[in-house]
Each structure stands twice: as C-alpha cells, then as structure tokens.
C-alpha cells in the first residue's frame, strides 16, 4: 500500500518550501495538483507521474489522489498551507483507510506579512472573500465581527471579475471600527516571481489595484508605519513598564 502526503508548498518558490515538503515530493512517485501549482515546482517533478486539473477541480484531484495512493506514494500539492484553504480538509473528509500525512507550508498572510514588515504580531485572522464555498452574507458578518474584535485581518481571494465590489464593501465595514490612518497593505505574488506591494491607509485605500494574485492586510487600531514598515505592536513596551514598576 502506498501513502498520500497532502503538501502545502508555500508561496510557490522552491526556496520558501520546507525541507519536509521537499523530501516528501522527492519520495513520491505521483504528483497531483492544480496545473499552475505543478508548474511552480516543475524542476522538482521532471521524473514523476503527474495528474493535474484546472480551476474548481478540487474534488476530482482528491478522489484521484486517494485512488492512486492505494498502490503508489502520492503527493497532493497546493500553495500556501495544506490546512488553510488547501486540500487537507477535503482529503480527510473523503478518506477511508488510506495512509494520509498532512505537511504544512507558509500561508499567504505570513508570506505577505514578511514582505511589508511585521503586521501580524498580535491576534489576527484570515478571511476569504470568495463566495464559491461561503455565502457572502456570512463573509460580511465575519469581517464585521473581526473588525469589531480589533483583529488584524488578512483578506484572501480579495477580488475577481465576478465579484468586483466585495473588497470595497468589506473595507467599508472595517472602516466603521478603524481610524483613517490604519495601515493597509496590498501584496501581489508574495515571495514568488513578480512580487510587488503597495502601502495605504484605510482612508486612502484604492481597491482598483487589487486582483486574485493579491492579499490585503488591514491593521488593527494599534498598527502603524515606521521607516516604511507595517508594524503591529505586541505590547512589549507595556510589559517592560510593568516590570520596571
């Protein structure tokens, strides 16, 4: 019997994959994934059997990976972390007696955060604006509650041709709980070829520059810019003051 490894390959650049993920791919006979994800690691899989599908082929990929792993060692890959908007959950729902291992990777919010500074230093959350899996009313409710709770918010899948207004509407929801000076970063292709970013405040934010290759990070009420870096303080200064007193 073979084994199925569900692997988060991180942003897609090989240098940002974990050693564990690299070894798992090396040890696998078959690589299963979205065709664009396989292209990102093509130099690692030249001698492997490949099975790929296009967008929205997630369940087909999972079913094929589970079938193939009965006889072979299989790697099912996705960008970011396998357990954050990846394939880990669906595989575990569908599996029966197959041997499955989940291998984590760097998720988009962590990758984007490292590009612009240290915006995620305090309590934070990830919210996808895609309504393919979640009703938009639920998405807006989560955005509102996260903003009210003063979380740093990373917005995944922030904009597409089919839902051009969702990002603007969700930023307006967050604005109800933030000062106009609150930092907002847009990072495109974080830690991969073509990387770029732009820093805004919530008061001058321009959603027109955002696309599906972007992630948007909105600071909390204590976030600030210093020397071009987006920073959310953890509270070490307050801790030092208490110790000194």
RODRENVO-466200 format. One record per residue (C-alpha): x, y, z. Coordinates in pm, whole numbers, plus 32768, in hexadecimal, padded with zeros to 4 digits. Each point is the difference from the previous one (the first is absolute). Layout:
<atoms>
XYZ...
</atoms>
This chain:
<atoms>
800080008000807A815C7FAE7FE3814480C07F5B814E7FB780B0813B80717F3281407FF28105810F7FD87FF7817880278111807E7F167FF48162808E8000812E7F19807B7F2E7EDC8170805A800080D47ECF804C80E080BC80F57ECF804480DB7F957E93801A804F7F3A813881057EEB7FF87EED7F0F80667F2E80657ED1812A7FE07F1580547EA580827E957F917FE47FF1806E7E94814B7F537FBC7F7E7EBB809D7EB880067F3E7FC67F477EBA7ECE80CB7F9A7FBC817680217E95807480017F9B816D7FF47F6E812D7F4E80C680297EBE808981588060807D7F79814D80B67EE47F5480A280FE7F15808B80B6813180CC7ECD8065803E7F717EA581787FE5803F7FB87F1081207F147F167F4880A27FBB7EAF80137E8B804B7EA97FDE80A27EAF7F8B7F867F1D81347FFA7E89802980277F7681617FE37EB480B17FD47F9281667FCA7F4880E980EC7EE07F6B80CB80837EA07FD0804D7FD681727F227ED5804880717F497EC5816B803280667FBE7F7F815D7F457ECE7F8381197FB17F0B810C802E810A7F4A7F1180EB7FD87EFE7EEA816D80157F94808E7FE881607F7A7E9F8029812B7F897F3580F281277FED8091811980D07F3F81387F9D802E817380477ECC80DE7FE9808081647FF37F678156803480998154803A80108097815B7FA97F15811C7F4A7EBB7FB67F16803D81267FAE816F7FB47F2180127ECB80C37ED07F827FA97E937FC080377F6B815A7E9A8022807A7F5F7F6D7EC980F27EDA7FFA7FB37FAD816B7E8B80137FB8801F7F117ED781077F0980807FAD7EA6808381287F23805A810A80B37F338146806880A87FFD817F7FFE810280F980817FC78179800B813480D87FBF7FD881768049808881267F3C801B817B80167EA580957FD57FC3813D7F347FCB80E7812981507F9D809980AF80257EB27F6581547FBB803E8076816381737FBA7FE3801280D67EC57F73813B80A580847FE181637F5B7F61812E7E8A80457FE37F8B7EB6809C80B1802281507EBE7FFA80C97EB67F447FE47FA07FDD7E957F1B7F417F187FE07F957E947EB980387F437FC67F977E997F1E80E47F357FB17EE97F097E907FA0800F802F7EB67F447FFF7F43814B7F6B810180F07ECC80E07FDA805F816F7FE47F21805E812680CE7F1780DB8142809B7F7D7F8A816080547F977F8F815C81597F6C804180AB813C7F827F2880D780E4803C7F2B813481787FEC7FBE800F817B7FD77F358037813A80E67F1280BC813080CC7F8D80A67EE17F48810180417EF27F487F7C7ECD809E7F547ED57F127FF37ED980387ED67F197F6B7FEC7EA07FB18172801F7F7D804D7EA67F957F5B7EBC7F4380617EC77ECA7F5380867FFE80BF814A80AB814F7FC77F5080B8811D80337F0F81248152808D80677F8781687FFB7ECB7FA280CB80CA7F3C810180FD811880297EDA80EA80437F8B7F138112815A8000809F8013817E7FEB7EE4801480FC80F57F808107814A809C7F8C809C81587FEA804B80847EA281767FDE804C7FED7E83802C81067F537F237F8D7F287EDE80F47F387F2A7FC17F637EAC81047EF77FAA7FFD7F597EAC80B47EB67FBA80967FFA816081547F5180097FEB7F907E96805F80857EAB7F57814D7FB37FDF806B816C7F8A8164803E7F5180BB81167F5F814B80507FBC809E81527EC680CB80497F34807A81237E987F9780197FA781687FB280AE80057EAD7FE47E907FA27FD07FBD7E8C7F5A7EAE7FBB803480297E8981687F8380127F9A7EB880A57FD07EB67F477FF17E8C8054817B7FED80137FF780F981227FCB7FE681747F85812B80C8806C803181697F4180FA80D7809F8066814A7F57801981517FCE814180C8816B7FFC807980AD7FB37EB480E2810A7F6A810C80477EFC816980438060811D802C7F057F2B7F627EF37FA87ECF80D27E9F7F94805F800C7FAC81747F017F8380FA8091801781617FE37ED080DF800D80D0813D81667FC480728028816D80687ED97FE580EF80927EBE808A814F80AB803D7F54812280B27F4E7F1180EB81447F48804C80B48147804B7EEB806B80EB
</atoms>
